[in-house]
Amino acid sequence: MDNARFADLLASGCSALGVTVGEDVGPRLQRLMAELLKWNAKVNLTAITAPEEVLEKHFLDSLAVLPEVTGATTLLDLGAGAGFPGLPLKLVMPTLGVTLVDAVGKKVAFIKAAAASLGLTGVRGLHARAEGKPETEGIPRAQVLIARAFMDLPDWLGLAPAYVEEGGRVVAMLGKAQPDAELQARAAERNLRVVSARSYRLPFSGAERQVAVFAKG
């Protein structure tokens, strides 16, 4: 995909999602894509390899939740895989401190290499398995905890509060939308409350998505 087409698709995708990114973000996302596809030829990081799909299903899918993380100073991405949504969010919010955690070493190695290639500071890739004991796992708490299709929502809401700072929030990136009553019931089981829930579709494939935000109490 040439630079002009990438820029056009990124702009139209962001417009459809209602998010705004700086002019410097597009070229850096292209570098991230090049790094991802280069690594993926040797180690299996993602099944999504067509450039247009990487743009939509990794980059735009990550940027879609900008409204839910705006204002945060620290972000913890659990089950980050190859760095999504954490790396694209960092590119748009350069002052955000981001920790990306995954249990697969080669994915964490990629995150570290990509961050270095992009000259990012305030990014940490951490090889660990999150099991609800952040102190012993060496995983820092954050203002915003986020995960994209990491585990089933009830399990995620059971695990997540241990990793959130006081007054922070838990963001769940989901596939098909769940009814408000279901979200509220799941939250109540874990002594959480639903702050917001928003459904949308990815701009090119039309794939359904939902982002739900939870807080303690």
N, C-alpha and C positions, 0 to 999 in steps of 0.2 A: 504494500500500500504506500503510495507516494505521500509526501508531506502535506500537499494541498488537500488530498482526499481525507487524510487523517484529521486535519484541522477542521474540515467541513463537517465530518461525522461527529467529532467531539462537540463542536459548537451546536449542531442541531440536536444532538442527544442531551446536552446540558439544558438547552432551551426547553425541550420537551419535559424534562424533569424539574424545571424551575430552579435550577442552581446556576451560580455564576462562578467562573474560575478565572484567574489572571492569565495574561497572555503568555507568561513563561511556563505555564503548566503543560500545555500541549507538547512542546518539544521534549520536556522531561518525561512525560508519559510515553512518548515514542521510544526514548532511550530505555525506559523500564520494560517496554514490550520487547525490544531487541534483546535485552539481557535475559528476559524470561524465556524467549523462544530459543536462544542460544543454549541456555542451561537445559531446557526441556529436551533438546536433542540427545542429551547424554544421561540425564536423570529424570525420572517421571515426576514432574511438579504439578502438571495440570493436563486434563484430557482436552481442554479447549486450546486449540492451536491456530485456527484461522484468525488472521489479524482483526477482521471485522468483529468476530465473536469475542476475542480478547478485549477489544475496546468496549463492547457493550456489556458482556457478562462478567468481566472483572473490573474494568475501570469505571464505566458509568454506573454499574451496580453499586460500587463502593461510594462514588460521589453523590449518589442519590440520597444518602443519609446525612449530608452536610448540615441540614437544618437541625438534626437531632444532636449533633456534637458541637455545634457552634457555641463558643463561649468557654469551652473546657480548656484547661491548661495541660492536663495529662489524660492519656488514653491508653487503655490496656486491651489488646486484641488477642483473645484466647482462641486457640485453634486457628491460627492465622493462615495456615497453609503456605502458599507462596507469597503471602504478604497482603492479603485483601480482607478487609477494606483498609487496613492501617497505612500502607505505603501511599496509595493515592490521596488519602485524607491528609497525610503529612505534607505532600507536595502542595496542596492547596492551603494548608494551615502551617506555615513553616515554623512558627513558635511553639507548636504543640509538641509536648514530650510524649513519644510513642514507644510502648513496649509491645513487641509481637512475640507470642508464645506458641510453640508447636512441639508436639511429642516426636516429630520426625526430623532427625538431624539434618538430612539433606535439604529440607525446606528452610530450616533456620540458617543453614550455610548460604543458601541463595539470598535470603532476606539481608544478611550481613553484607554479602557481595554487592547486591543491588544498591543498598544504602551508601556504600563506599563509592560505587561507580557514579552515583548521582550527587555525591558530595553532601549528603544529608548529615546533619548533626542533631542530637537529641532523639536518636532512634536506637533502640536496643533489640536485637534478636535473642531470644532465650529458648534454649532446648530444655523443655520441662513438660511434665504431665500434670495438669491442674486437677487436683482431687480434693480441693477445699481447705488446704492447709498452706496458705501463702508464705508464712514464715519459714517453714521447713523446706518448701519448694523453691524459695528464693525469688518468688514472684511478687513484685511491688503492687500495692493497691493504687487505684487511680480514681480520678473524678468521674470518668466515664469508662465503663466496661462494655465492650462490644464483641459480638460474635455473629458470624454469617453461616447459618446452617451447620452449626457445630454439633448440636445434639438436640433431642426432642425438647420442646419448650418446658415441660414440667421438670425434667432433669436439669436443664440450664438454670431455671429459676431457683432450684435447690442449691446449686453450686455457686451461682454468681455473687450473692451478697457478701461472701467472705473476701472478695477482691475489690470491693468498692469502698472508697473513703466515706467518712460521715458526710451526709448531705449529697452524696454522689448519685449517679443513676446507671441503670442497666439497660443497654440497648440490644434488642434481639432483632436480627434481620431474618425474616421468615419468607417462605415461598407463598403458597396460597393463603389468602387472608383468613384469619380466624375471627369469629364473631366477638364483639365486645364482651358479651356475657362470659364467653369461654376464657378470654384473657383475664377478666376480673376474677373469675373463679380460680384460675391457676395462680394468679398473684396472691390472692387471699390465703391459699394453702401455705404460702411461704412468708406470710406477714409482710407482703409487699403491696403496693398500690399501682394502678395503671396511671401513668402521667399523660400519655398520648398514644394513639395508634393511627397509622396512616397507610392506606393501600395505594398502590400505583402500578404501572406497567412499564417494563423496559421499552425504550423508544422504538426499537427496530423489530424485535421478535414478538413484542406484545406479551412477553412472559409476565405472569402475575408475581407481585412482591408485596410484602407488608413489613413495616418497621414499627416496633412497639417499644415504648420506653417505660421503665418501671423504677420505682424508688422505694426505700424502706419506709415502713409506717403508712 
